[in-house]
Every structure is written in C-alpha cells, then in structure tokens.
C-alpha cells in the first residue's frame, strides 16, 4: 500500500511536468487563453552573450557605430532621443513577451448599414529585474515630456495599482507592476496576468507546451506561437459576415431589377481545404542557442494523412548516401527528395478543389500540359516524369566552374536510355520550328553533352546524362565538371565539419537540406564591401551627421571569426511540416533578429 501511494504521488507530479512547455520566455506569466504569443529572453542571459552572434554584437566596432548613431540622433533632436535609446537598450536586455488573449467580433446597426468591429484583448509583460527602479524613472520622464499624466487615472487590480488611459471608446490601456514584472494591458488584458497561478499559465497549456517542446530543444531566445485551431474560426466567421453583408446588398439590387449581381462565396475555407491546410492546429517557432550557434525551428502543426501542399513532401527522406553525392568544395548546395509525378498530382488536386472560386482552373492546367506536348512532342507526365527520379540537387562549387558560373542542377534518372530518346526527340522537333535555334553536342570523356549556342549570348545552356544522373547548367564545361567526367575526386560534403555540425542539429529525416558556406562566400566580396563602406561612410557623415569613417569597417579576420556555414532543412512527420536552420548568425529565424538589434551596445 505504501509503495502504491509513492507511485501515485510520483504520477501526480509527473503528469503536469510532462505537459509543461520547454522554457519559452515568460510563458509562465501569461494566461493559457493566449491566441498569439511572442517572447524574447533578453540579451543579458549567459547563453545569448556567449553565442557567436552575442559576441559579435559586443565587438568594439559595432558599439562604435551604435554610439555614432545615438550621437547623431541626439544632435538632430536636441538630446531628446537619448531617453528613447536608453529605454530601448534597457528593455532589450530583459525578458519580455506579448500575448493576444481574446478577439471579439461585434456588429453595430446604423440604419440600413451594419458595421462590424473587431476588438482584441492583449497584454505585454517585461521582467525588469534589478533595473525596475531605473525604468520607473525613465517612464516618469516620458510622462513629464508628453503631458500624458493628466489624462490618466488609477485603478486597483488584484491588489496592485495600475494606471489607465482611454484614447477613445474602443481601446483602453493599463500598466503597472507585479513585483519586478511590468505589465501593459489592452482592453483588460492585464487582469489575466496579475497573480496568475502556474496551472492557469500559458506554459502549462497542452497545445502550447507540445508545440514548444517540438521547436525549442533548449531554452528559447525567441519564441512564437499561434493557436490556429482557435483563431481560424474567428477569421472564417469574420469573412462570412462580410460575405453575408455583400450578398444582402447584391440581393436587394437583384430584387430591384438592377442586377444581375452574382452572390459571393467565402474564400478562406475553400482555399485552406484546397491547400491541405484546413486541419492546421498551430504554428510555432523558436530560436535557441545551441553549441554557441543559433538553431531556428518553425513548425506548421497539421495531422496526417497529409494532402495539398504538405503532401508534396510525402515520400522517403534523404539518406546519408544521397547527401554524400554533394561535392566537398560547395559554396552552396541544396538537395530535395520530391517525386515530380506526385507534385503534379497534388497540383491537379489543388486546382480541382479551387474550381468553385476559379472555374476552369483544372481545364487550364490540362490545356497547358497539352500545349507543351504539342510543342515538344513529349508527354510530360507519361514520358518525362516516368524517366526521372526523385532526388534533385542544386550545387555551386569552384570545382564545377567558379562562383555563380559553377551552378549546376541534377536529378537521378530511372531510365537513362529513355531520357536520351526524349531529349533527342525534343531537339529534332524544335529545330525545324525555330530557325535561329540549333543544338550542338560535345564529348567530355565518356559523356556527351548537348548545348544551345547562340550569337551574342554569354551562356550556352547545356545538359547531359552520366551514370544515372541528368545534369543541367549554363555551360557544357560546368555539366562535364559536375559529372566528374575526367575522374576527379572532389571529396564529400558530408565530410565537411561545418556540414556535419549543422546536420547534427537538424531533424533526422529531412526531405530537403541546404548548405551555404558563408565564410567561403564572403571572402571574395570583402573588397567590394570596403569600397562600398568607404563611399557610404562619407555620404552618411555629410548628409546624415553620423560620424563614420572608412576605418570603422571590421577587418576580414574580425568578421570571419564569427561566421559559420549555414544549414537549413525541411521535414515532414505525422504532426506536420518542420522548417529548420542552424548557423552562427540569424538565418531562417527572421523573428529572432528584431529584438537582438537593440542589444548591440551591450
């Protein structure tokens, strides 16, 4: 019996912990009713400051530029901008979060017209920590400068004193403090925050916790969440009301003989269903510090079975053997596994589902494919797609012909002989129809490359098949180099330490992987950067008043030490579609860069 009691106690403790979200900034201080959440962990935490991006922001060169901007702003405003900069820097150092907690759609009848108003309830919380007293002084200065104090009143909420102001009848702001937590509420949002209990907090809400645990493997520096399951019905209902009002007017016009006016139909439900996004429950993302780099993840949560756009990624994931085919010296590489026949089938389904909104969409697609067949003499679906495989890549490497010029696209081939016949048939059919078009062939070792030479063109588009792969590039030499017709052994990109480090952070079964060797790419452009900076510094100094000099640009070495190769991937599982990126600097996680900029001087 005693053992059973212990088990029950442990189970009671485990159940709430199991659904508690991975650490998302201040999600424990916001209500579980949040429809939209955005959080920032602040720049003063050790993980962020120790990251490569955090170290970059602390570089003397960055601080010097930031100080010059502040001095110029102070000169232009007579010193009034100093307070804004000081408040911005203070806030950027501290955790903060915003939540939209409620949306109400109200109708107002004005005679024959019905007006629809959308009212929202929201709250912003900021953990000021030891800087609360300094912030209070700054806020008092703002009030003294703006004269807002005379329009404010005070109320008690949960035993705390809040200041309120109502600019008009539709919106009310309130702000106050709960310990070190600064709270700003819109239309009563602050009432859900004061004295909030853990069980009522957003961090404990199952949908939020599950989403955060998927996108934030460690404490998130930036996190965001949209409860699509609860928010989308509001959007659909709002559109329906708008359509109903439109149809009321059109029906009156028709009844009065001033028609015909066709009745409108709601678009949002039809489009969502056509794209396979009607079952989406949430959108969530986070940027976390991982091994001093920034790992960004964004996931669209939609349950299997997938259809529409997500179904385009339904298939086998990329394997290490697939990725090993990418050359080691890539400046850029992208590989994706998609079946072209599946893509076309999904596009057909989407077009058919959109017929109520766009009649004839499916017919237009069939006509387009028929026109291609008549022009090329090839059935794209039955002939070309039957010969092509599902592993596609795009690479740019010095060994293929240099930066930009060395770009080559490839795809594996199921039936090389059939594909050769198809390409020959296309050539034979197009040449009589276009007098200025000719196809030529060149031999590179065991490979025959077809290309299109044309007077005054700087490129000669080329393609060829070698060892069960089709290669396409802008010059025949690039095709031959990418196919390694001379027996070159460039090595494997999978042996690159930057590639391996990035892949270790990605989901294990990606459908798409891309790699950008940022340090290698930036070197050739540094000279142009010096020229541009020198010219821009003079212009900014003369016209804007910011004191910049040609020497303020960091050296190549100072910049390069903070740059890592960037990785990104796309993967699909039974829960939805995941987008990931990993690098030393913000990349796909665009939301992660905005609050970080304010931390540049610290």
JOJOZI-V52301 format. One record per backbone hydrogen bond with DSSP energy under -0.5 kcal/mol. NH is the residue of the N-H (numbers start at 1). CO is the residue of the C=O. If there is no record, write none. Layout:
# JOJOZI-V52301
[[NH;CO] [NH;CO]]
This chain:
# JOJOZI-V52301
[[5;1] [6;2] [7;3] [8;4] [9;5] [10;6] [11;7] [12;8] [13;9] [14;10] [15;11] [16;12] [17;13] [18;14] [19;15] [19;16] [20;17] [21;203] [22;209] [27;24] [29;26] [30;27] [32;200] [34;31] [35;100] [36;100] [37;225] [38;98] [39;223] [40;96] [41;221] [43;92] [44;93] [45;42] [49;45] [50;46] [51;47] [51;48] [52;292] [55;51] [56;52] [57;53] [58;54] [58;55] [59;56] [63;59] [64;60] [65;61] [66;62] [67;63] [68;64] [69;65] [70;66] [71;67] [72;68] [73;69] [74;70] [75;71] [76;72] [77;73] [78;74] [79;74] [80;77] [82;79] [84;80] [85;81] [86;82] [87;83] [88;84] [89;85] [90;86] [91;87] [92;88] [93;89] [93;90] [94;91] [96;40] [97;125] [98;38] [99;123] [100;36] [101;99] [101;121] [102;121] [104;119] [106;104] [106;117] [108;115] [110;108] [110;113] [113;110] [115;108] [115;113] [117;106] [117;115] [119;104] [119;117] [121;102] [122;186] [123;99] [124;184] [125;97] [126;182] [127;95] [128;126] [128;180] [131;128] [132;129] [135;131] [136;132] [137;133] [138;134] [139;135] [140;136] [141;137] [142;138] [143;139] [144;140] [145;141] [146;142] [147;143] [148;143] [149;143] [151;148] [152;149] [153;164] [155;162] [157;155] [157;160] [160;157] [162;155] [162;160] [163;175] [164;153] [165;173] [167;165] [168;171] [171;168] [173;165] [174;185] [175;163] [176;183] [177;161] [178;181] [181;178] [182;126] [182;180] [183;176] [183;181] [184;124] [185;174] [186;122] [187;172] [189;186] [191;188] [192;189] [193;190] [194;190] [196;193] [200;197] [201;198] [202;27] [202;30] [203;27] [204;201] [205;202] [209;205] [210;206] [211;207] [212;208] [213;209] [214;210] [214;211] [215;211] [216;212] [220;23] [221;287] [222;287] [223;39] [224;285] [225;37] [226;283] [227;35] [228;226] [229;281] [230;227] [231;227] [232;228] [234;231] [235;231] [236;232] [237;233] [238;234] [239;235] [240;236] [241;237] [242;238] [243;239] [244;240] [245;241] [246;242] [247;243] [248;244] [249;245] [250;246] [251;247] [252;248] [253;249] [254;250] [255;251] [256;252] [257;254] [258;253] [262;260] [271;267] [272;268] [273;269] [274;270] [275;271] [276;272] [276;273] [277;272] [278;272] [280;277] [281;301] [282;301] [283;226] [284;299] [285;224] [286;297] [287;222] [288;295] [289;219] [290;288] [290;293] [293;290] [294;583] [295;288] [295;293] [296;294] [296;581] [297;286] [298;579] [299;284] [300;577] [301;282] [301;299] [302;300] [302;575] [303;279] [304;574] [309;275] [310;275] [310;307] [311;307] [312;308] [312;309] [313;310] [314;311] [315;313] [318;510] [323;319] [324;320] [325;322] [326;323] [328;491] [330;327] [331;396] [332;396] [333;515] [334;394] [335;513] [336;392] [337;511] [338;336] [338;390] [340;338] [340;389] [343;339] [344;340] [345;341] [346;342] [347;343] [348;344] [349;345] [350;346] [351;347] [352;348] [353;349] [354;350] [355;352] [357;354] [358;354] [361;358] [364;360] [365;361] [366;362] [367;363] [368;364] [369;365] [370;366] [371;367] [372;368] [373;369] [374;370] [375;371] [376;372] [377;373] [380;378] [383;379] [384;379] [385;380] [387;383] [387;384] [388;384] [389;412] [392;336] [392;390] [393;410] [394;334] [395;408] [396;332] [397;406] [398;329] [400;397] [401;397] [401;398] [402;397] [405;403] [406;402] [407;404] [408;395] [409;472] [410;393] [411;470] [412;391] [413;468] [414;387] [415;387] [419;415] [420;416] [421;417] [422;418] [423;419] [424;420] [425;421] [426;422] [427;423] [428;424] [429;425] [430;426] [431;427] [432;428] [433;429] [434;430] [437;434] [440;451] [442;449] [444;442] [444;447] [445;443] [447;444] [449;442] [449;447] [450;463] [451;440] [452;461] [453;451] [457;454] [460;474] [462;473] [463;450] [464;471] [466;469] [469;466] [470;411] [471;464] [472;409] [473;462] [474;407] [479;475] [480;476] [481;477] [482;478] [483;479] [484;481] [485;480] [487;484] [493;326] [495;492] [496;493] [500;496] [501;497] [502;498] [503;499] [504;500] [505;501] [505;502] [506;502] [506;503] [511;570] [512;570] [513;335] [514;568] [515;333] [516;566] [517;331] [518;516] [521;517] [522;518] [523;519] [524;520] [525;522] [526;522] [526;523] [529;525] [530;526] [531;527] [532;528] [533;529] [534;530] [535;531] [536;532] [537;533] [538;534] [539;535] [540;536] [541;537] [542;538] [543;539] [544;540] [545;540] [546;540] [547;545] [548;546] [552;549] [553;550] [559;555] [560;556] [561;557] [562;559] [563;560] [566;516] [567;582] [568;514] [569;580] [570;512] [571;578] [573;576] [576;573] [577;300] [578;571] [579;298] [580;569] [581;296] [582;567] [583;294] [590;588] [592;589] [593;590] [594;590] [595;591] [596;592] [597;593] [597;594] [598;595] [599;596] [600;597] [602;599]]
